Amino acid sequence: MNTLPLEISPVESKAKLDSGGAALIDVREPAEYALARIEGAELIPMNTIPQRLQSLDALADEKLLIVHCHHGVRSLNVVDWLRRQGVANCQSMAGGIDRWSAQVDPNVPRY
């Protein structure tokens, strides 16, 4: 049974990333990534996640996967899907990059 909440706040995400205990996965489209991105995030568009399942599962053995999108809807769907595939060590960043910009780093453009 997974006791890890489905979502993590941007502030909690930053703390996990700063400690080196998490990897940030951006599931938006390349055009969105070009507009605004969080430093260090790996772009894996949502529709390519199934092809990356094996590498994501291996990464989740080492670090918490924090998945984000624009507002947190796509990332929540991705985390739900990953967990159903057996990848338990993952969370969706609540509010997405938009909330990250508002609460953590105002230098990340909002769109």
N, C-alpha and C positions, 0 to 999 in steps of 0.2 A: 504493500500500500504506500502510495506516494504522499508524504506529509508536506512536501514543498508546495507553497501556494502557487497557483497558476500565474499570478502577476507579481511583479516587483516594481517599486517606485523608481523614478529616474535618480533620486538622491541615493537610494540604497544601491542602485546599479552602479553609480559612480564609485561608491565606496568599494564594492566588490571588484570593479575593474582596476581601481587604483592599487588594490592589494595583490593583484595578479591572479586572483582566484576565479576569474570569469573571462569568457570570450564573448564579444558582441557581434551578433549576426543581424545584418540589415536585409530584410526581405522585400524592400521596395523595388521599384523598377529602376533601370539605369538612368533614365531621364530625371527621376526624383533625386537619385543619389547625386547627380550633377548639380542640382539646385542647392542641396544642403546635406551634409554628412557629419557624423560624429567621428572624430579622429580615432583610428584604430579599428573601426567596424569593418567587417568583411561583408561585401555585397554578395548575397545569394538570393536572387529574385524568387519570390514565393513559388512560381511555377517550376523552378529547377530544384526545389528542396528534395523531392523524391529521389532524383538521381544522385544526390549528395548524402543520402541517408547513412551509408556506411562510414563516410568520413566524419559526419556530424556525431554519430554514435561513438566513434573512437575519441573524438575531441571531448565529448561529454563525460568520458571516463576520467579525464584529467581536470576539467574545469566545468563550472556552471555555464551553460549556454544562455545568454540573455538575448532574446530575439526582439527586434523592434521594427516598426514600420512608421507610417505617418502619424496615425492617431491611436494605434494599439489594437485595431480590429484584425487585420491580416496576421499580425504576430501572434495573437491569441489563437487564431485558427491553426497556425503552424505549430505552436506549442502543443495544442490539443492533439494534432495529428502525430507529432513526434512521440508523445507519450503513449499513444495507442500503438506505435511501432516498437515500444519498449525503451525509448530514450527518456529516462525519468529525470535526469539532471538538467532541466531546462525551465526557463520562465519567460513570460512576455513582459516587456517593459510597458507598464501602464501609461497610457496617454501618448506613447510613441515619441518620435523626435520633436514633435510640437511641444509636448510637456517638458522634454529635456531642455529645449531652448528657453522655456519660461522659467524653469526651476534650477537648472544646473549651469548652462552655458549660453548666455544671451548672444554670443557671437555666432551661434548656429542660426542661419536665416530661417524665418518662419514663412511658410507658403500656404 
